[in-house]
């Protein structure tokens, strides 16, 4: 049994398929264009992340500090603002 019973049905189906093919080709071109743009943007982000990583690495290295000496000095000489003082109250 034939799929279509009349010439008009065949022509209509052929026309519909031609429009669908044109639409799919446009969609494919759009997706390919977007894919190229996205790949370029992704590469830009990765380049920027690499630059930031190289910039921050020296900052993350531990630097020798004199903090323990300062703490020892603080303990030897108490800060007057943090000491307990005796206050006499009379009523």
FENMO-V706261 format. One record per backbone hydrogen bond with DSSP energy under -1.0 kcal/mol. NH is the residue of the N-H (numbers start at 1). CO is the residue of the C=O. If there is no record, write none. Layout:
# FENMO-V706261
[[NH | CO] [NH | CO]]
This chain:
# FENMO-V706261
[[10 | 6] [11 | 7] [12 | 8] [13 | 9] [14 | 10] [15 | 11] [16 | 12] [17 | 13] [18 | 14] [19 | 15] [20 | 16] [21 | 17] [22 | 18] [23 | 19] [24 | 20] [25 | 21] [26 | 22] [27 | 23] [28 | 24] [29 | 25] [30 | 26] [31 | 27] [32 | 28] [33 | 29] [34 | 30] [35 | 31] [36 | 32] [37 | 33] [38 | 34] [39 | 35] [40 | 36] [41 | 37] [42 | 38] [43 | 39] [44 | 40] [45 | 41] [46 | 42] [47 | 43] [48 | 44] [49 | 45] [50 | 46] [51 | 47] [52 | 48] [53 | 49] [54 | 50] [55 | 51] [56 | 52] [57 | 53] [60 | 56] [70 | 66] [71 | 67] [72 | 68] [73 | 69] [74 | 70] [75 | 71] [76 | 72] [77 | 73] [82 | 79]]
